[in-house]
Amino acid sequence: MGTKNRKEFRRLRIKHRIRRNLKGTAERPRLSVFRSNAQIYAQIVNDDLGTTLVSASSMGAISEQKITKTEQAKLVGQELASRALAAGITTVVFDRNGYLYHGRVKSLADAAREGGLKF
């Protein structure tokens, strides 16, 4: 697995503590967020079947625009919400994946709520 720094181990500890209590079902799938230094990814997962139902990321057209990463996260949240509604998903369980609910993660969540997802 390689060496990881102290911050990464802290995030993984928090992630495992959150995931112990969170589970996406067919009625309420899990909205999982992953944040890298350059991009942000979000997917809606049914943990019962182990399948990804809908996904969106800042790769491609969104990352080529000259906007901040927080604004990119907002666009990803809007795109994810529109894809989820098209797939018939209205309610989800939010999994911040060990990241603080602040900045890009909060921007994505707020945009998804504005787009029509309930969590």
C-alpha positions as CSV (number, residue, x, y, z in Angstrom):
1,M,0.0,0.0,0.0
2,G,3.0,2.3,0.3
3,T,3.7,4.9,3.0
4,K,1.1,7.4,3.7
5,N,1.4,10.6,5.8
6,R,-0.4,11.3,9.0
7,K,-3.2,13.3,7.4
8,E,-4.1,10.5,5.1
9,F,-4.2,7.9,7.9
10,R,-6.4,10.3,9.9
11,R,-8.8,10.6,6.9
12,L,-8.9,6.8,6.5
13,R,-9.7,6.4,10.2
14,I,-12.6,8.8,9.9
15,K,-13.7,7.2,6.7
16,H,-13.9,3.7,8.2
17,R,-15.7,5.1,11.3
18,I,-18.3,6.8,9.0
19,R,-18.7,3.7,6.7
20,R,-19.4,1.5,9.7
21,N,-22.7,3.2,10.1
22,L,-23.5,4.2,6.5
23,K,-24.9,1.8,3.9
24,G,-26.5,2.6,0.5
25,T,-29.6,0.5,-0.3
26,A,-31.8,0.4,-3.4
27,E,-34.2,2.9,-1.8
28,R,-31.5,5.2,-0.5
29,P,-28.2,4.7,-2.3
30,R,-25.0,6.3,-1.0
31,L,-23.5,9.5,-2.6
32,S,-19.8,9.1,-2.2
33,V,-17.3,11.9,-2.8
34,F,-13.6,11.6,-3.7
35,R,-11.4,14.7,-3.8
36,S,-7.9,14.7,-5.3
37,N,-5.7,17.7,-5.6
38,A,-6.8,18.6,-9.1
39,Q,-10.2,16.9,-9.5
40,I,-13.4,15.9,-7.7
41,Y,-15.4,12.8,-8.3
42,A,-18.9,11.8,-7.0
43,Q,-20.8,8.6,-7.5
44,I,-24.1,7.2,-6.3
45,V,-23.6,3.6,-5.1
46,N,-26.0,0.7,-4.2
47,D,-24.0,-1.2,-1.6
48,D,-26.4,-4.1,-1.6
49,L,-25.5,-5.0,-5.1
50,G,-22.1,-3.3,-5.1
51,T,-22.9,-1.3,-8.2
52,T,-22.4,2.3,-9.2
53,L,-25.7,3.8,-10.4
54,V,-24.7,7.3,-11.4
55,S,-21.3,9.1,-11.5
56,A,-19.9,12.5,-12.3
57,S,-16.5,14.1,-12.2
58,S,-14.7,17.3,-13.0
59,M,-12.6,15.5,-15.6
60,G,-13.0,16.7,-19.2
61,A,-15.0,19.8,-20.1
62,I,-15.4,21.0,-16.5
63,S,-11.7,21.0,-15.7
64,E,-10.8,22.8,-18.9
65,Q,-12.8,25.8,-17.9
66,K,-10.9,28.6,-16.1
67,I,-12.8,28.4,-12.8
68,T,-11.9,27.6,-9.2
69,K,-12.0,24.1,-7.9
70,T,-14.9,25.0,-5.6
71,E,-16.9,26.1,-8.6
72,Q,-15.9,22.9,-10.4
73,A,-17.3,20.9,-7.5
74,K,-20.6,22.9,-7.8
75,L,-20.9,22.0,-11.5
76,V,-20.2,18.3,-10.6
77,G,-22.9,18.4,-8.0
78,Q,-25.4,19.9,-10.4
79,E,-24.5,17.3,-13.1
80,L,-24.7,14.4,-10.6
81,A,-28.2,15.6,-9.5
82,S,-29.5,15.9,-13.0
83,R,-28.2,12.4,-13.9
84,A,-29.6,10.9,-10.7
85,L,-33.1,12.4,-11.3
86,A,-33.0,11.1,-14.9
87,A,-32.2,7.6,-13.4
88,G,-35.1,7.9,-10.9
89,I,-33.0,8.5,-7.8
90,T,-34.4,11.2,-5.5
91,T,-33.0,10.4,-2.0
92,V,-29.5,9.5,-1.1
93,V,-27.2,9.0,2.0
94,F,-24.3,11.4,1.9
95,D,-20.8,9.9,2.4
96,R,-18.2,12.6,2.7
97,N,-15.5,9.9,2.6
98,G,-13.6,11.2,5.6
99,Y,-13.2,14.7,4.3
100,L,-14.3,17.7,6.3
101,Y,-17.7,19.0,5.2
102,H,-16.2,22.2,4.0
103,G,-15.0,23.8,0.8
104,R,-15.3,21.6,-2.3
105,V,-17.2,18.8,-0.5
106,K,-19.8,21.3,0.9
107,S,-20.1,23.0,-2.5
108,L,-20.8,19.7,-4.2
109,A,-23.4,18.7,-1.6
110,D,-25.2,22.0,-1.7
111,A,-25.3,21.9,-5.6
112,A,-26.7,18.4,-5.5
113,R,-29.4,19.5,-3.0
114,E,-30.3,22.5,-5.3
115,G,-30.5,20.1,-8.2
116,G,-33.2,18.1,-6.5
117,L,-31.5,15.3,-4.4
118,K,-32.6,14.9,-0.8
119,F,-30.2,14.0,1.9
